[in-house]
């Protein structure tokens, strides 16, 4: 064992670079563990608290609270899953943990749910069994992710998939579904002798925080569950791997971290990881540029304010092929800072979104940057939502402009409102002045599911803070194309140049 590399935990520092060997039975090859805690974690914390570290720094450590998570084999789950005859590991995602006062808010997200993540490089036969749930009436979302050879019985279903995809298996609506993440085959083989690699292998790990600097890579391997927040600051940094970064140790309102925080960084890649159970905003991209997020799976709903992905004063951000389930907003763009980047050139594409309580897209709140512009949201399935899914409410003179929503499919449940474009003054503002909305396009938008009002509201604040140049093309709500005569279209004052194409 050697102790060399430094990690930072809150305001305390501990140092570990534990090298050992194990046989990775799931991949049938030898691998070295560069960083692992498991059974030695508490010994190291005790060791470090006495000042015996290789950093030459005597410190006192007060670890964050650690909630004991039982091994997967000891958790009674609703489902068993087989991929081409091989049983996959099924994990649990929790919802509405304490201190959530569920009775007061009268919300029910359907209880804990399950997920499995695995690789496919060709067609795969999927079999699912449940001892506790009938699968006779199971529904698969999103519909566009077609499967073949689907068969159902009371306690099992089977089908075939032809390519990587993300599927939601719902026996009873939102009540304890199963998520399947069929990922492309990993194209990266970590070099465990690389001094810039931080590696977590199979098992449970509780580092609390992992800090990455320029040119480092964090790899979370298959079977690894890392209870930590990852803090990134620098250039050319990568977080990747099929494992899980988990927030179950953190408590909302008491001790919490973003599961991934990218701050003042550039050229950052985050791909493939599962982000489970955040107790704060799940991923924040703050004052950064040139960020790629690909095939990340957010399995949230455990705590309030667990926004999925929040670009804040950032530019040139690409979010693709992601699954996001949250209590709070799925995608929220914010511009806190007037002295840093504007929020611009953000693209969200080929994603599946599910929000239990708040908005799917929130643009403009808590924002006082000069511009929020050149934004694209394309080829997206919204499988469940609650509040207005398209909410654009800029304030503080911010100009929200050049926004495209295209090829978006919503599974409606009778919601009151679909779209709101409205410069506002709200409680988040420092300067109580509305903002501006200009050049917004909705193209190929469809709503199916349960009928409801699905109101569309366009309303300026005054002539100087107006809504301008809105294009609505091929928007279809339960078979009816949205035109000027749509029953629940409200166009208020200070709205100019609205076109139905």
Backbone torsions as a table, in degrees:
resi	resn	phi	psi	omega
1	UNK	NA	138.4	173.6
2	UNK	-127.9	140.6	177.5
3	UNK	-112.1	116.6	-176.8
4	UNK	-144.5	-50.8	-170.1
5	UNK	-80.9	141.3	-176.0
6	UNK	-93.5	138.0	170.6
7	UNK	-121.2	153.8	-179.2
8	UNK	-115.2	127.7	-179.7
9	UNK	-117.9	107.6	-173.4
10	UNK	50.7	-119.9	179.7
11	UNK	-99.0	2.3	179.0
12	UNK	-103.5	159.5	179.9
13	UNK	-123.2	134.4	168.5
14	UNK	-131.3	159.8	-169.6
15	UNK	-128.7	128.8	178.7
16	UNK	-156.6	134.8	167.7
17	UNK	-143.8	83.3	-172.6
18	UNK	-88.5	117.5	179.5
19	UNK	-109.7	129.5	175.6
20	UNK	-155.2	-176.7	-179.2
21	UNK	-125.5	149.5	167.9
22	UNK	-152.1	163.1	175.1
23	UNK	-94.6	120.5	178.4
24	UNK	-85.5	95.7	-173.5
25	UNK	-65.4	-29.0	-177.4
26	UNK	-68.7	-25.1	-179.7
27	UNK	-117.7	0.8	173.2
28	UNK	56.0	47.5	174.2
29	UNK	-154.4	158.9	-179.3
30	UNK	-78.8	137.8	175.6
31	UNK	-138.4	148.4	173.6
32	UNK	-96.5	142.5	174.2
33	UNK	-95.1	117.6	179.7
34	UNK	-82.7	-39.6	177.6
35	UNK	-134.9	121.0	174.5
36	UNK	-148.4	150.0	-178.6
37	UNK	-114.0	-71.1	178.0
38	UNK	39.8	-123.2	-171.9
39	UNK	-71.4	-20.1	-177.8
40	UNK	-94.9	-4.0	-173.6
41	UNK	-58.6	-48.7	-173.3
42	UNK	-70.9	-33.2	173.4
43	UNK	-59.8	-42.7	-178.1
44	UNK	-67.3	-41.3	178.8
45	UNK	-61.1	-42.8	177.7
46	UNK	-63.4	-44.0	178.4
47	UNK	-57.4	-46.4	-175.8
48	UNK	-70.6	-32.0	-178.7
49	UNK	-65.8	-19.0	176.1
50	UNK	-88.9	-1.1	177.5
51	UNK	91.8	5.6	-178.8
52	UNK	-87.7	76.3	179.8
53	UNK	-124.7	158.9	179.9
54	UNK	-83.2	1.4	178.5
55	UNK	-86.4	-5.5	-179.6
56	UNK	70.7	25.8	-176.3
57	UNK	-129.7	121.8	177.6
58	UNK	-87.0	125.0	-173.1
59	UNK	-139.1	163.4	170.5
60	UNK	-111.9	136.7	-177.1
61	UNK	-118.3	129.6	169.3
62	UNK	-115.8	98.3	-175.4
63	UNK	-65.0	153.3	173.8
64	UNK	-67.5	162.2	176.8
65	UNK	-61.4	137.7	179.3
66	UNK	-118.2	120.7	175.0
67	UNK	-92.4	131.0	-176.6
68	UNK	-76.0	124.4	178.3
69	UNK	-105.7	122.5	-179.2
70	UNK	-68.1	155.5	174.3
71	UNK	-57.0	152.9	-179.3
72	UNK	-54.4	-36.5	-177.1
73	UNK	-64.6	-18.7	-177.7
74	UNK	-98.8	-1.0	179.2
75	UNK	-95.5	127.0	177.9
76	UNK	-80.7	108.5	-177.4
77	UNK	-105.9	161.7	-177.4
78	UNK	-77.7	-16.7	-168.5
79	UNK	-135.3	151.6	163.2
80	UNK	-121.8	142.6	-174.5
81	UNK	-131.1	135.8	174.7
82	UNK	-122.2	136.2	176.2
83	UNK	-115.6	113.8	-176.6
84	UNK	50.9	41.6	176.0
85	UNK	83.7	-4.5	-179.7
86	UNK	-104.3	127.1	-176.9
87	UNK	-69.7	131.6	179.0
88	UNK	-94.9	156.4	175.2
89	UNK	-78.4	129.4	178.0
90	UNK	-109.6	131.5	-179.1
91	UNK	-112.3	163.9	178.0
92	UNK	-109.0	139.3	169.9
93	UNK	-114.3	131.9	-176.3
94	UNK	-93.4	155.5	173.4
95	UNK	-130.8	149.1	172.5
96	UNK	53.4	52.0	173.5
97	UNK	-66.3	154.5	167.2
98	UNK	-57.4	146.8	8.7
99	UNK	-89.8	33.4	177.0
100	UNK	-63.4	123.6	179.7
101	UNK	-96.5	74.4	-172.9
102	UNK	-57.8	-39.5	-177.4
103	UNK	-64.6	-32.8	-177.8
104	UNK	-75.2	-36.9	-177.9
105	UNK	-91.1	-8.1	176.4
106	UNK	56.8	44.6	178.4
107	UNK	-116.8	142.9	175.0
108	UNK	-138.6	112.3	-176.8
109	UNK	-86.9	1.7	176.6
110	UNK	97.6	5.8	176.7
111	UNK	85.0	176.0	-179.9
112	UNK	-60.1	155.7	-178.4
113	UNK	-136.7	174.9	-171.9
114	UNK	-121.9	156.9	174.3
115	UNK	-152.0	152.7	174.3
116	UNK	-135.8	140.1	-177.9
117	UNK	-128.4	130.7	-173.9
118	UNK	-155.2	166.8	-178.6
119	UNK	-101.8	144.3	171.8
120	UNK	-136.5	137.0	177.1
121	UNK	-116.7	-0.9	177.3
122	UNK	-159.9	-168.6	-179.2
123	UNK	-59.9	147.0	-177.3
124	UNK	-138.7	140.8	176.0
125	UNK	-95.7	124.4	-177.0
126	UNK	-109.0	131.2	173.5
127	UNK	-126.6	133.8	-178.5
128	UNK	-127.7	132.6	175.7
129	UNK	-126.1	150.1	176.0
130	UNK	-143.0	128.2	175.4
131	UNK	-84.3	-19.4	-172.3
132	UNK	-109.0	-11.2	-173.9
133	UNK	-132.0	138.3	173.4
134	UNK	-76.2	134.5	179.9
135	UNK	-108.9	12.6	-176.7
136	UNK	-61.7	-40.8	-175.7
137	UNK	-106.2	25.4	-175.7
138	UNK	-61.5	143.7	177.7
139	UNK	-119.6	139.1	178.6
140	UNK	-107.0	131.7	174.3
141	UNK	-123.4	154.0	-12.5
142	UNK	-75.6	157.9	-175.0
143	UNK	-63.1	-34.4	-176.7
144	UNK	-64.1	-23.5	177.1
145	UNK	-82.8	83.4	-172.7
146	UNK	-74.3	146.3	173.4
147	UNK	-121.7	165.6	178.8
148	UNK	-126.4	164.4	176.8
149	UNK	55.3	42.4	-179.5
150	UNK	-75.7	125.2	174.1
151	UNK	-130.1	145.5	-177.1
152	UNK	-131.1	145.5	166.8
153	UNK	-138.5	-174.7	-174.3
154	UNK	-61.2	-40.0	-174.5
155	UNK	-124.4	16.5	177.4
156	UNK	-155.0	152.9	170.3
157	UNK	-138.5	156.4	174.5
158	UNK	-145.3	152.6	178.0
159	UNK	-164.6	174.0	179.7
160	UNK	-121.6	140.2	172.4
161	UNK	-116.4	150.9	-175.6
162	UNK	-106.8	-7.2	-175.0
163	UNK	-160.8	167.9	174.8
164	UNK	-58.8	141.3	179.4
165	UNK	-166.6	170.4	174.8
166	UNK	-118.6	129.0	-175.2
167	UNK	-129.0	144.2	174.1
168	UNK	-112.9	122.5	-179.4
169	UNK	-104.0	112.0	-175.0
170	UNK	-117.3	101.6	174.4
171	UNK	-72.2	-28.8	-174.5
172	UNK	-149.0	64.2	179.8
173	UNK	59.9	-135.9	-177.6
174	UNK	-80.2	3.3	-178.2
175	UNK	-80.0	103.0	172.8
176	UNK	50.7	60.0	177.9
177	UNK	-75.7	177.2	174.1
178	UNK	-118.4	130.4	175.7
179	UNK	-104.1	132.7	176.3
180	UNK	-116.3	122.8	178.3
181	UNK	-111.6	97.0	177.8
182	UNK	-91.8	103.8	-170.3
183	UNK	-96.0	152.9	170.3
184	UNK	-60.4	153.6	179.1
185	UNK	-64.0	135.4	-178.9
186	UNK	-57.9	129.1	-179.7
187	UNK	-105.6	22.0	-174.6
188	UNK	-134.1	130.8	177.3
189	UNK	-116.9	106.0	-174.0
190	UNK	-64.6	136.6	174.2
191	UNK	-91.3	103.7	-172.2
192	UNK	-74.8	-3.6	172.9
193	UNK	-93.9	-1.6	-179.6
194	UNK	-73.2	119.8	-178.5
195	UNK	-65.4	-16.3	179.1
196	UNK	-95.2	9.4	178.0
197	UNK	-102.8	130.2	169.7
198	UNK	-110.8	120.8	-169.4
199	UNK	-122.5	133.6	172.4
200	UNK	-120.6	123.1	-179.1
201	UNK	-95.9	-177.0	-176.9
202	UNK	-53.7	140.3	179.7
203	UNK	124.3	178.9	179.3
204	UNK	-93.7	137.4	-179.2
205	UNK	-135.6	142.7	-178.1
206	UNK	-130.8	61.2	179.3
207	UNK	-76.7	-11.8	179.0
208	UNK	73.2	-50.3	175.7
209	UNK	-145.8	140.4	175.0
210	UNK	-122.1	123.2	-178.0
211	UNK	-107.7	127.0	-179.6
212	UNK	-113.2	138.8	177.4
213	UNK	-121.0	-177.8	-172.2
214	UNK	-51.5	136.8	173.5
215	UNK	70.9	12.6	178.0
216	UNK	-95.7	154.6	174.8
217	UNK	-126.1	132.3	171.9
218	UNK	-106.1	124.6	180.0
219	UNK	-119.1	121.1	177.8
220	UNK	-105.7	108.3	-171.7
221	UNK	-80.2	167.9	177.1
222	UNK	-58.1	133.2	-179.3
223	UNK	87.9	-5.2	178.3
224	UNK	-89.5	133.0	172.4
225	UNK	-121.3	107.9	-172.8
226	UNK	-106.9	109.6	180.0
227	UNK	-84.3	98.4	-173.0
228	UNK	-168.8	163.2	161.9
229	UNK	-104.9	139.8	-179.4
230	UNK	-105.5	121.2	179.6
231	UNK	-109.0	125.6	-175.1
232	UNK	-119.5	128.1	173.2
233	UNK	-149.4	114.3	-179.0
234	UNK	149.6	-156.6	-177.4
235	UNK	-126.1	150.9	173.1
236	UNK	56.9	57.7	-176.8
237	UNK	-118.5	141.9	-178.8
238	UNK	-131.4	136.9	168.2
239	UNK	-120.3	126.1	-176.2
240	UNK	-156.7	174.7	177.5
241	UNK	119.6	159.1	-176.7
242	UNK	-84.0	0.8	-176.1
243	UNK	-81.8	-170.1	-171.0
244	UNK	-116.6	130.1	165.7
245	UNK	-101.0	121.3	-165.8
246	UNK	-120.1	138.4	178.0
247	UNK	-105.4	12.5	-175.1
248	UNK	-63.1	-20.6	176.7
249	UNK	-73.7	-20.9	-173.5
250	UNK	-90.5	147.5	-177.2
251	UNK	-115.7	126.3	-179.1
252	UNK	-59.8	131.2	177.1
253	UNK	80.5	-5.8	-179.0
254	UNK	-121.8	-59.5	178.5
255	UNK	-145.3	112.2	-177.7
256	UNK	-150.8	158.0	175.9
257	UNK	-139.0	154.7	165.6
258	UNK	-64.5	139.4	177.7
259	UNK	-66.9	-34.4	169.2
260	UNK	-136.2	125.3	174.4
261	UNK	-122.2	117.7	176.6
262	UNK	-106.0	117.5	-172.7
263	UNK	-130.4	128.6	177.0
264	UNK	47.7	50.8	-173.9
265	UNK	-128.3	165.8	175.1
266	UNK	-145.9	153.7	179.1
267	UNK	56.1	59.5	179.4
268	UNK	-113.3	136.6	176.4
269	UNK	-121.1	129.6	172.1
270	UNK	-125.1	121.4	-175.8
271	UNK	-147.3	145.1	167.2
272	UNK	77.7	-24.3	-173.5
273	UNK	-68.9	157.6	171.1
274	UNK	-100.5	131.1	177.3
275	UNK	-111.2	110.6	-171.6
276	UNK	-114.6	131.3	163.9
277	UNK	66.8	44.7	178.2
278	UNK	-66.8	147.9	175.5
279	UNK	-106.0	8.2	175.4
280	UNK	-149.0	-172.2	174.2
281	UNK	-48.7	131.6	-172.8
282	UNK	-70.3	-53.9	178.1
283	UNK	-131.3	120.8	176.3
284	UNK	-113.9	131.6	176.9
285	UNK	-112.8	99.4	-165.9
286	UNK	-113.7	122.1	174.4
287	UNK	52.2	47.2	-174.3
288	UNK	-132.7	167.4	-179.5
289	UNK	-145.4	158.0	179.1
290	UNK	56.5	64.9	-177.1
291	UNK	-117.0	131.9	176.5
292	UNK	-119.1	123.7	176.0
293	UNK	-120.4	119.3	-173.0
294	UNK	-137.8	131.3	174.7
295	UNK	56.6	36.6	174.5
296	UNK	-91.3	137.8	-178.7
297	UNK	-114.5	117.4	178.5
298	UNK	-101.5	112.8	178.1
299	UNK	-112.5	90.9	-173.0
300	UNK	-116.0	-155.8	-176.4
301	UNK	100.8	2.0	-178.2
302	UNK	-77.2	-30.6	-174.2
303	UNK	-142.2	155.1	175.6
304	UNK	-64.9	154.9	174.3
305	UNK	63.8	39.0	-179.4
306	UNK	-101.8	39.7	-179.8
307	UNK	-33.0	144.8	-177.6
308	UNK	-71.9	-68.7	-179.3
309	UNK	-137.6	124.9	-174.8
310	UNK	-125.2	96.4	168.4
311	UNK	-72.6	121.9	-176.7
312	UNK	-122.6	119.9	-177.9
313	UNK	46.2	46.9	-178.8
314	UNK	-128.0	161.4	-178.9
315	UNK	-143.1	157.3	-180.0
316	UNK	56.8	61.5	-179.9
317	UNK	-116.4	129.6	178.8
318	UNK	-119.3	119.8	177.3
319	UNK	-117.1	113.8	-172.2
320	UNK	-135.8	147.2	169.7
321	UNK	58.0	36.3	-176.4
322	UNK	-106.3	152.1	167.9
323	UNK	-110.2	133.5	179.7
324	UNK	-136.1	117.7	167.4
325	UNK	-119.8	126.6	-177.7
326	UNK	-140.2	163.9	164.0
327	UNK	-77.1	-51.1	-177.0
328	UNK	-90.9	-170.7	-171.1
329	UNK	-53.9	137.5	177.3
330	UNK	-69.1	-55.3	-179.7
331	UNK	-126.9	113.7	179.4
332	UNK	-126.5	121.6	177.6
333	UNK	-99.7	132.9	-176.0
334	UNK	-138.0	152.2	178.7
335	UNK	-132.5	71.6	-176.0
336	UNK	-59.9	-37.5	-163.7
337	UNK	-103.7	131.6	176.1
338	UNK	-89.8	-7.3	-175.8
339	UNK	-113.0	18.1	178.4
340	UNK	-131.1	-158.5	-177.2
341	UNK	-59.7	148.0	160.8
342	UNK	-70.4	167.9	176.6
343	UNK	-94.9	106.6	-172.9
344	UNK	-155.1	154.0	-178.8
345	UNK	56.6	59.1	176.1
346	UNK	-109.2	130.5	178.5
347	UNK	-126.8	131.4	174.6
348	UNK	-123.2	116.2	-171.6
349	UNK	-139.5	147.5	171.6
350	UNK	57.5	48.0	-176.0
351	UNK	-120.6	160.4	172.8
352	UNK	-117.3	125.7	-172.9
353	UNK	-124.4	143.2	-177.7
354	UNK	-147.6	118.5	178.7
355	UNK	-123.1	124.5	-176.4
356	UNK	-78.2	-34.6	-170.3
357	UNK	-129.1	-32.3	-168.6
358	UNK	-112.7	-136.6	-171.9
359	UNK	-104.6	154.0	172.6
360	UNK	-77.0	-54.0	177.9
361	UNK	-120.5	120.0	176.6
362	UNK	-120.7	115.1	-178.3
363	UNK	-123.6	119.5	171.8
364	UNK	117.9	-25.8	179.8
365	UNK	-69.1	149.9	178.2
366	UNK	52.6	42.4	-172.9
367	UNK	-135.4	127.1	177.1
368	UNK	-134.9	15.5	171.3
369	UNK	-64.0	158.3	-178.5
370	UNK	-64.5	-38.8	-175.2
371	UNK	-136.1	145.5	162.5
372	UNK	-129.5	107.9	-166.0
373	UNK	-153.6	164.1	177.9
374	UNK	58.2	62.2	-176.2
375	UNK	-117.0	137.2	-178.8
376	UNK	-130.4	129.6	176.1
377	UNK	-126.9	109.9	-167.4
378	UNK	-139.0	142.2	176.4
379	UNK	54.9	68.6	-173.1
380	UNK	-129.4	138.1	173.0
381	UNK	-107.5	121.2	176.2
382	UNK	-104.1	104.9	-170.7
383	UNK	-88.4	-30.0	175.4
384	UNK	-147.7	140.7	175.9
385	UNK	-152.3	166.7	-176.7
386	UNK	-123.9	-78.2	179.3
387	UNK	-75.0	-179.4	-179.3
388	UNK	-49.3	115.6	-175.4
389	UNK	-71.4	-31.0	177.4
390	UNK	-111.5	95.7	-176.0
391	UNK	-119.4	111.2	179.9
392	UNK	-118.0	106.4	-175.0
393	UNK	-137.0	72.8	-178.9
394	UNK	-75.0	151.3	174.3
395	UNK	-139.7	-175.1	175.1
396	UNK	54.5	40.2	177.0
397	UNK	65.5	8.0	178.1
398	UNK	-67.5	138.9	179.3
399	UNK	-98.6	110.1	177.1
400	UNK	-97.3	112.1	-171.2
401	UNK	-152.6	160.1	177.9
402	UNK	59.9	63.9	-177.8
403	UNK	-120.5	132.2	179.3
404	UNK	-123.3	124.1	169.1
405	UNK	-110.7	117.5	-172.0
406	UNK	-141.3	139.1	177.3
407	UNK	56.6	61.0	-178.5
408	UNK	-121.3	129.1	-176.8
409	UNK	-115.8	125.2	-177.7
410	UNK	-115.2	134.2	169.7
411	UNK	-93.7	101.1	-175.1
412	UNK	-83.4	153.7	178.1
413	UNK	-129.3	31.4	177.5
414	UNK	86.6	21.7	-175.2
415	UNK	-63.6	155.6	-176.6
416	UNK	-74.1	-40.0	-170.3
417	UNK	-131.9	143.4	179.7
418	UNK	-108.8	-46.3	-174.2
419	UNK	-136.0	136.3	170.9
420	UNK	-137.8	117.6	173.1
421	UNK	-113.3	110.9	-170.7
422	UNK	-160.1	106.4	170.4
423	UNK	-60.0	135.9	-171.9
424	UNK	-139.3	168.8	163.8
425	UNK	-116.6	126.4	179.0
426	UNK	-138.6	-176.0	-171.6
427	UNK	-70.7	-12.9	-177.7
428	UNK	-84.9	-6.6	-168.3
429	UNK	-89.3	143.9	172.5
430	UNK	-87.2	-40.9	176.5
431	UNK	-108.3	118.4	-171.4
432	UNK	-82.0	71.1	179.4
433	UNK	-137.3	139.7	177.3
434	UNK	-68.9	174.7	175.6
435	UNK	-110.1	-156.7	-174.3
436	UNK	-134.1	145.2	177.1
437	UNK	-126.9	128.9	-177.3
438	UNK	-152.3	135.1	172.5
439	UNK	64.4	71.5	179.9
440	UNK	-117.1	132.2	-178.6
441	UNK	-122.2	130.9	169.7
442	UNK	-115.9	117.1	-175.3
443	UNK	-134.3	130.6	178.2
444	UNK	57.5	58.1	178.0
445	UNK	-107.7	130.2	179.3
446	UNK	-132.7	142.6	176.3
447	UNK	-122.3	125.6	174.2
448	UNK	-129.7	-178.6	180.0
449	UNK	109.3	-118.2	-177.9
450	UNK	-105.6	130.5	179.7
451	UNK	-61.5	154.2	178.4
452	UNK	-173.4	-176.5	-178.0
453	UNK	-65.8	-48.1	-179.6
454	UNK	47.4	57.3	-176.5
455	UNK	-68.0	145.0	173.9
456	UNK	-116.3	119.4	-176.1
457	UNK	-120.6	124.2	174.4
458	UNK	-121.5	119.2	-173.1
459	UNK	-153.6	120.2	174.6
460	UNK	-81.1	165.3	178.4
461	UNK	-90.2	-43.0	174.7
462	UNK	-161.8	-179.8	-174.8
463	UNK	-63.7	-31.1	179.3
464	UNK	-80.6	-13.7	-178.1
465	UNK	-131.6	74.7	-167.2
466	UNK	-108.7	177.6	171.8
467	UNK	-112.8	123.7	-174.0
468	UNK	-135.2	147.2	169.7
469	UNK	57.7	68.1	176.6
470	UNK	-109.3	125.7	179.3
471	UNK	-112.7	125.9	176.7
472	UNK	-118.9	112.6	-174.3
473	UNK	-127.3	120.8	176.4
474	UNK	56.5	52.5	171.6
475	UNK	-97.7	124.4	-172.0
476	UNK	-126.4	120.0	-179.8
477	UNK	-117.7	106.7	-178.7
478	UNK	52.5	48.3	174.7
479	UNK	84.1	-4.0	179.4
480	UNK	-108.5	125.3	178.5
481	UNK	-75.7	136.5	-177.8
482	UNK	-80.2	117.0	175.8
483	UNK	-129.7	-168.8	-179.0
484	UNK	-58.6	-26.6	-176.0
485	UNK	-94.8	12.2	177.8
486	UNK	-59.9	129.2	-170.6
487	UNK	-58.3	-35.9	-174.2
488	UNK	-110.2	37.7	173.2
489	UNK	-98.6	121.4	178.9
490	UNK	-117.4	112.4	176.4
491	UNK	-111.9	113.1	-175.8
492	UNK	-92.0	-158.5	180.0
493	UNK	-75.5	161.9	174.3
494	UNK	58.7	40.8	175.9
495	UNK	-121.6	127.2	-171.8
496	UNK	-132.9	142.3	169.9
497	UNK	61.5	62.6	174.9
498	UNK	-99.2	129.3	-178.1
499	UNK	-123.8	136.1	172.7
500	UNK	-109.7	113.2	-171.2
501	UNK	-106.3	NA	NA
